Every structure is written in C-alpha cells, then in structure tokens.
Amino acid sequence: MRRLLAGLGEHVKLARLRRNLSQQRICERAGISRPTLRELERGSPGVSLGTLVAVLQVFALEKDITLIARDDELGRRLQDAKLNFPKRRASRRTTPRDQKTENESKL
C-alpha cells in the first residue's frame, strides 16, 4: 500500500511541477495547508480523499478520480458467475397435514 500511495503522491507532485505551480499556490487554491500538501506528495496514508480531490480540482484533473475501480474486470466476472447459476428451489416435503388436505380435496 505504501508503494501505491507514494506513486500517487509522486503523480500529484509531477502534475504540480509540470504546471510550474508552487506548493503555496496549490494550497491557496485547494484550501489546504502546506504540510498537508507535502504529506499528499509523499504518499502519506493519513491524507483524506477530500484533500486529494481538492488538489486534483486545481489541476483540472478531478474527473480522474472516477477512474478508480471503474474497470473492475474480476468483480464483473464474479457478478456474471452469480447470474449464470439459477437458484435451486427447496424441495417441498409433504406433512401429514398436507396429505389430509390433499385427500379432502379429492372428495
């Protein structure tokens, strides 16, 4: 997990540097503190998802957040597997009461 978060933080940092924006400018626009941005760029697991989205909005990349888990191939296969198997009906056992009712209806 740490490696994934560090990679995400690096992507945020590179997006900032490519746009030639300072940490201070990003913080002002996103409404966060510099230490929070530093933590995000380092991949700290304590940074909130809301902070990430606020920073992505500054870069006009907020729609990228919708790509997370969008193409869940394994999940879709598991879901399809459930759809392909019809549920078995429970067998109905006759009780003495049911037999009595059946005999009465025959009369």
Backbone as a printed PyTorch tensor [residue, N CA C, xyz], in Angstrom:
tensor([[[  0.8290,  -1.1890,   0.0000],
         [  0.0000,   0.0000,   0.0000],
         [  0.8690,   1.2470,   0.0000]],

        [[  1.9330,   1.2170,   0.7970],
         [  2.8190,   2.3960,   0.8690],
         [  3.3640,   2.7690,  -0.5050]],

        [[  3.7470,   1.7380,  -1.2600],
         [  4.3070,   1.9980,  -2.5890],
         [  3.2690,   2.6380,  -3.5130]],

        [[  2.0410,   2.1610,  -3.4340],
         [  0.9780,   2.7310,  -4.2630],
         [  0.7260,   4.1920,  -3.9110]],

        [[  0.6640,   4.4640,  -2.6070],
         [  0.4230,   5.8410,  -2.1720],
         [  1.5900,   6.7540,  -2.5240]],

        [[  2.8110,   6.2330,  -2.4180],
         [  3.9760,   7.0320,  -2.7980],
         [  3.9330,   7.3560,  -4.2900]],

        [[  3.5060,   6.3980,  -5.0930],
         [  3.3660,   6.6310,  -6.5290],
         [  2.3040,   7.6700,  -6.8280]],

        [[  1.1910,   7.5890,  -6.1220],
         [  0.1210,   8.5740,  -6.2890],
         [  0.6210,   9.9650,  -5.9080]],

        [[  1.3290,  10.0500,  -4.7860],
         [  1.8860,  11.3260,  -4.3600],
         [  2.8580,  11.8930,  -5.3780]],

        [[  3.6610,  11.0220,  -5.9610],
         [  4.6150,  11.4540,  -6.9950],
         [  3.8820,  11.9930,  -8.2180]],

        [[  2.7770,  11.3620,  -8.5850],
         [  1.9790,  11.8550,  -9.7200],
         [  1.4310,  13.2500,  -9.4350]],

        [[  0.9700,  13.4630,  -8.2080],
         [  0.4570,  14.7830,  -7.8290],
         [  1.5810,  15.8140,  -7.9020]],

        [[  2.7280,  15.4610,  -7.3780],
         [  3.8690,  16.3830,  -7.3940],
         [  4.2810,  16.7070,  -8.8330]],

        [[  4.3670,  15.6980,  -9.6930],
         [  4.7420,  15.9330, -11.0830],
         [  3.7130,  16.8010, -11.8070]],

        [[  2.4260,  16.6080, -11.5090],
         [  1.3890,  17.4490, -12.1110],
         [  1.5900,  18.9070, -11.6970]],

        [[  1.9500,  19.1170, -10.4350],
         [  2.2020,  20.4820,  -9.9500],
         [  3.4210,  21.0830, -10.6340]],

        [[  4.4950,  20.3090, -10.7230],
         [  5.7250,  20.8200, -11.3290],
         [  5.5640,  21.0810, -12.8260]],

        [[  4.8360,  20.2170, -13.5240],
         [  4.6020,  20.4310, -14.9650],
         [  3.8470,  21.7240, -15.2220]],

        [[  3.0070,  22.0960, -14.2800],
         [  2.2320,  23.3350, -14.4120],
         [  2.9830,  24.5450, -13.8520]],

        [[  4.1750,  24.2820, -13.3540],
         [  5.0190,  25.3320, -12.7960],
         [  4.3030,  26.0960, -11.6750]],

        [[  3.6270,  25.3520, -10.8170],
         [  2.9060,  25.9430,  -9.6910],
         [  3.6360,  25.6290,  -8.3920]],

        [[  3.7140,  26.6030,  -7.5130],
         [  4.3570,  26.3940,  -6.2150],
         [  3.4110,  25.6620,  -5.2730]],

        [[  3.9870,  25.0870,  -4.2390],
         [  3.1530,  24.4500,  -3.2190],
         [  2.2020,  25.4700,  -2.6070]],

        [[  2.7030,  26.6810,  -2.3780],
         [  1.8700,  27.7130,  -1.7630],
         [  0.6500,  28.0280,  -2.6280]],

        [[  0.8530,  28.1370,  -3.9350],
         [ -0.2480,  28.4510,  -4.8530],
         [ -1.2890,  27.3330,  -4.8420]],

        [[ -0.8320,  26.0810,  -4.8710],
         [ -1.7540,  24.9400,  -4.8380],
         [ -2.5470,  24.9550,  -3.5390]],

        [[ -1.8730,  25.2030,  -2.4320],
         [ -2.5330,  25.2160,  -1.1240],
         [ -3.6010,  26.2890,  -1.0450]],

        [[ -3.3010,  27.4590,  -1.5730],
         [ -4.2780,  28.5500,  -1.5720],
         [ -5.5130,  28.1730,  -2.3810]],

        [[ -5.2920,  27.6190,  -3.5400],
         [ -6.4120,  27.2650,  -4.4210],
         [ -7.2160,  26.0730,  -3.9060]],

        [[ -6.5320,  25.1340,  -3.2720],
         [ -7.2190,  23.9260,  -2.7760],
         [ -7.7690,  24.1110,  -1.3660]],

        [[ -7.3470,  25.1650,  -0.6840],
         [ -7.8270,  25.3970,   0.6790],
         [ -7.2310,  24.4400,   1.6920]],

        [[ -5.9610,  24.0870,   1.5010],
         [ -5.2770,  23.1690,   2.4140],
         [ -3.9740,  23.8190,   2.8910]],

        [[ -3.3620,  23.2190,   3.8820],
         [ -2.0910,  23.7410,   4.3930],
         [ -0.9190,  23.1290,   3.6210]],

        [[  0.2360,  23.7940,   3.6960],
         [  1.4280,  23.2670,   3.0300],
         [  1.8500,  21.9180,   3.5950]],

        [[  1.8110,  21.7480,   4.9330],
         [  2.1590,  20.4120,   5.4340],
         [  1.2480,  19.3060,   4.8860]],

        [[ -0.0190,  19.6120,   4.6760],
         [ -0.9440,  18.6120,   4.1200],
         [ -0.5640,  18.2720,   2.6900]],

        [[ -0.2280,  19.2850,   1.8980],
         [  0.1930,  19.0300,   0.5230],
         [  1.4910,  18.2240,   0.5000]],

        [[  2.4180,  18.5670,   1.3850],
         [  3.6650,  17.7950,   1.4520],
         [  3.3800,  16.3260,   1.7740]],

        [[  2.4680,  16.1070,   2.7180],
         [  2.1000,  14.7280,   3.0790],
         [  1.4660,  14.0050,   1.8880]],

        [[  0.6080,  14.6990,   1.1450],
         [ -0.0160,  14.1010,  -0.0340],
         [  1.0510,  13.7280,  -1.0570]],

        [[  1.9860,  14.6350,  -1.3120],
         [  3.0360,  14.3740,  -2.2950],
         [  4.0000,  13.2790,  -1.8390]],

        [[  4.0820,  13.0350,  -0.5620],
         [  4.9340,  11.9560,  -0.0350],
         [  4.1920,  10.6220,   0.0220]],

        [[  2.8770,  10.6540,  -0.1760],
         [  2.1020,   9.4190,  -0.1590],
         [  1.6630,   8.9840,   1.2240]],

        [[  1.4620,   9.9510,   2.1050],
         [  1.0250,   9.6190,   3.4620],
         [ -0.3880,   9.0400,   3.4460]],

        [[ -0.6170,   7.9240,   4.1520],
         [ -1.9530,   7.3300,   4.1850],
         [ -2.9430,   8.1400,   5.0140]],

        [[ -2.4800,   9.1320,   5.7510],
         [ -3.3740,   9.9290,   6.5920],
         [ -4.0590,  11.0680,   5.8620]],

        [[ -3.7110,  11.3140,   4.6140],
         [ -4.3150,  12.4040,   3.8520],
         [ -5.6890,  11.9570,   3.3480]],

        [[ -6.6690,  12.8270,   3.5090],
         [ -8.0430,  12.4390,   3.1580],
         [ -8.2710,  12.4280,   1.6520]],

        [[ -9.2680,  11.6700,   1.2730],
         [ -9.6740,  11.6150,  -0.1240],
         [-10.1690,  12.9850,  -0.5790]],

        [[-10.8110,  13.7190,   0.3260],
         [-11.2800,  15.0700,   0.0040],
         [-10.1350,  16.0000,  -0.3470]],

        [[ -9.0090,  15.8480,   0.3460],
         [ -7.8300,  16.6550,   0.0470],
         [ -7.3040,  16.3220,  -1.3400]],

        [[ -7.2380,  15.0490,  -1.6590],
         [ -6.7830,  14.6310,  -2.9850],
         [ -7.6750,  15.2330,  -4.0720]],

        [[ -8.9780,  15.1650,  -3.8890],
         [ -9.9000,  15.7070,  -4.8880],
         [ -9.7400,  17.2190,  -4.9990]],

        [[ -9.5500,  17.9140,  -3.8820],
         [ -9.3650,  19.3690,  -3.9150],
         [ -8.1230,  19.7320,  -4.7290]],

        [[ -7.0500,  18.9890,  -4.5540],
         [ -5.8230,  19.2520,  -5.3160],
         [ -6.0270,  18.9030,  -6.7870]],

        [[ -6.6990,  17.7960,  -7.0520],
         [ -6.9720,  17.4350,  -8.4460],
         [ -7.8190,  18.4970,  -9.1380]],

        [[ -8.7230,  19.1310,  -8.4160],
         [ -9.5370,  20.2030,  -8.9950],
         [ -8.6730,  21.3820,  -9.4150]],

        [[ -7.6590,  21.6820,  -8.6380],
         [ -6.7420,  22.7680,  -9.0010],
         [ -6.0660,  22.4590, -10.3290]],

        [[ -5.7390,  21.2030, -10.5690],
         [ -5.1030,  20.7870, -11.8170],
         [ -6.1170,  20.5200, -12.9310]],

        [[ -7.3930,  20.6500, -12.6480],
         [ -8.4720,  20.3000, -13.5790],
         [ -8.4150,  18.8120, -13.9310]],

        [[ -8.0710,  18.0020, -12.9480],
         [ -7.9870,  16.5490, -13.1410],
         [ -8.9640,  15.8030, -12.2370]],

        [[ -9.9350,  16.4880, -11.6710],
         [-10.8340,  15.8460, -10.7000],
         [-11.6100,  14.6840, -11.2810]],

        [[-11.8380,  14.6790, -12.5760],
         [-12.5750,  13.5600, -13.1820],
         [-11.7520,  12.2690, -13.1650]],

        [[-10.4490,  12.3870, -13.0020],
         [ -9.5990,  11.1860, -12.9210],
         [ -9.9800,  10.3120, -11.7360]],

        [[-10.5420,  10.9060, -10.7050],
         [-10.9090,  10.1450,  -9.5070],
         [-12.0020,   9.1230,  -9.8410]],

        [[-12.7880,   9.4010, -10.8610],
         [-13.8630,   8.4720, -11.2360],
         [-13.3290,   7.2240, -11.9420]],

        [[-12.0560,   7.2330, -12.2990],
         [-11.4670,   6.0720, -12.9630],
         [-11.0880,   4.9700, -11.9840]],

        [[-11.0600,   5.3020, -10.7020],
         [-10.6820,   4.3140,  -9.6920],
         [-11.7210,   3.1910,  -9.6640]],

        [[-11.2710,   1.9870,  -9.8580],
         [-12.0830,   0.7600,  -9.8170],
         [-13.2050,   0.7460, -10.8530]],

        [[-13.0950,   1.5600, -11.8810],
         [-14.1390,   1.5890, -12.9060],
         [-14.1430,   0.3140, -13.7310]],

        [[-12.9920,  -0.1170, -14.1560],
         [-12.9040,  -1.3340, -14.9620],
         [-12.5230,  -2.4970, -14.0610]],

        [[-13.4640,  -2.9150, -13.2720],
         [-13.2470,  -3.9980, -12.3110],
         [-13.5550,  -5.3180, -12.9910]],

        [[-12.6080,  -5.7970, -13.7740],
         [-12.8330,  -6.9990, -14.5660],
         [-13.1390,  -8.2170, -13.6990]],

        [[-12.3700,  -8.4160, -12.6460],
         [-12.6110,  -9.5580, -11.7580],
         [-13.9860,  -9.4610, -11.1050]],

        [[-14.3330,  -8.2900, -10.6070],
         [-15.6420,  -8.1070,  -9.9770],
         [-16.7870,  -8.3790, -10.9370]],

        [[-16.6250,  -7.9500, -12.1730],
         [-17.6710,  -8.1970, -13.1710],
         [-17.8000,  -9.6830, -13.4940]],

        [[-16.6590, -10.3850, -13.5620],
         [-16.7290, -11.8290, -13.8160],
         [-17.4100, -12.5520, -12.6610]],

        [[-17.0940, -12.1330, -11.4390],
         [-17.7380, -12.7550, -10.2800],
         [-19.2440, -12.4780, -10.2830]],

        [[-19.6090, -11.2550, -10.6340],
         [-21.0240, -10.9070, -10.6950],
         [-21.7310, -11.7260, -11.7790]],

        [[-21.0970, -11.8520, -12.9440],
         [-21.6830, -12.6360, -14.0290],
         [-21.8230, -14.1000, -13.6430]],

        [[-20.8580, -14.6130, -12.9030],
         [-20.9260, -16.0070, -12.4760],
         [-22.1440, -16.2460, -11.5920]],

        [[-22.4520, -15.2960, -10.7620],
         [-23.6410, -15.4300,  -9.9050],
         [-24.9160, -15.4050, -10.7310]],

        [[-24.9190, -14.6380, -11.8050],
         [-26.1100, -14.5320, -12.6350],
         [-26.3610, -15.7930, -13.4550]],

        [[-25.3210, -16.5410, -13.7430],
         [-25.4570, -17.7240, -14.5890],
         [-25.9550, -18.9640, -13.8640]],

        [[-25.9550, -18.9610, -12.5680],
         [-26.3860, -20.1190, -11.8120],
         [-27.7600, -19.8720, -11.2140]],

        [[-28.7850, -20.5570, -11.7350],
         [-30.1120, -20.3690, -11.1410],
         [-30.1450, -20.9470,  -9.7340]],

        [[-30.8820, -20.2900,  -8.8970],
         [-31.0110, -20.7770,  -7.5210],
         [-31.8780, -22.0170,  -7.5110]],

        [[-31.4840, -22.9570,  -6.6810],
         [-32.2530, -24.1910,  -6.5410],
         [-33.4320, -23.9400,  -5.6320]],

        [[-34.5280, -24.5300,  -6.0230],
         [-35.7020, -24.4320,  -5.1490],
         [-35.6140, -25.4980,  -4.0810]],

        [[-36.0630, -25.1490,  -2.9130],
         [-36.0950, -26.1230,  -1.8270],
         [-37.1680, -27.1590,  -2.1420]],

        [[-36.8510, -28.3920,  -1.8780],
         [-37.8450, -29.4330,  -2.1300],
         [-38.9510, -29.3010,  -1.0950]],

        [[-40.1540, -29.5830,  -1.5410],
         [-41.2990, -29.4660,  -0.6480],
         [-41.6230, -30.8400,  -0.0990]],

        [[-41.5390, -30.9560,   1.1630],
         [-41.8900, -32.2220,   1.8020],
         [-43.3470, -32.1630,   2.2290]],

        [[-44.0010, -33.2760,   2.0640],
         [-45.4000, -33.3120,   2.4890],
         [-45.4640, -33.7540,   3.9380]],

        [[-46.3020, -33.0690,   4.6520],
         [-46.5120, -33.4000,   6.0610],
         [-47.8410, -34.1330,   6.1670]],

        [[-48.0880, -34.7850,   7.2790],
         [-49.3910, -35.4500,   7.4470],
         [-50.5500, -34.4770,   7.2440]],

        [[-50.3660, -33.2480,   7.6350],
         [-51.4350, -32.2410,   7.4670],
         [-51.6720, -31.9880,   5.9830]],

        [[-50.5950, -31.8870,   5.1820],
         [-50.7220, -31.6740,   3.7490],
         [-51.4400, -32.8560,   3.0930]],

        [[-51.1280, -34.0790,   3.5310],
         [-51.7710, -35.2630,   2.9650],
         [-53.2570, -35.2620,   3.2710]],

        [[-53.6100, -34.8140,   4.4560],
         [-55.0230, -34.7560,   4.8330],
         [-55.7550, -33.7590,   3.9430]],

        [[-55.1260, -32.6130,   3.7060],
         [-55.7500, -31.5790,   2.8600],
         [-55.9070, -32.0950,   1.4290]],

        [[-54.9210, -32.8260,   0.9190],
         [-54.9830, -33.3730,  -0.4220],
         [-56.1130, -34.4030,  -0.5250]],

        [[-56.2680, -35.2640,   0.4800],
         [-57.3110, -36.2730,   0.4780],
         [-58.6820, -35.6410,   0.5210]],

        [[-58.8420, -34.5510,   1.2760],
         [-60.1380, -33.8760,   1.3700],
         [-60.5160, -33.2290,   0.0500]],

        [[-59.4960, -32.7200,  -0.6680],
         [-59.8130, -32.0550,  -1.9450],
         [-60.2070, -33.0480,  -3.0230]],

        [[-59.8070, -34.3000,  -2.8800],
         [-60.1700, -35.3220,  -3.8550],
         [-61.6240, -35.7470,  -3.7010]],

        [[-62.1720, -35.5380,  -2.5180],
         [-63.5450, -35.9760,  -2.2660],
         [-64.5250, -35.0440,  -2.8490]]])
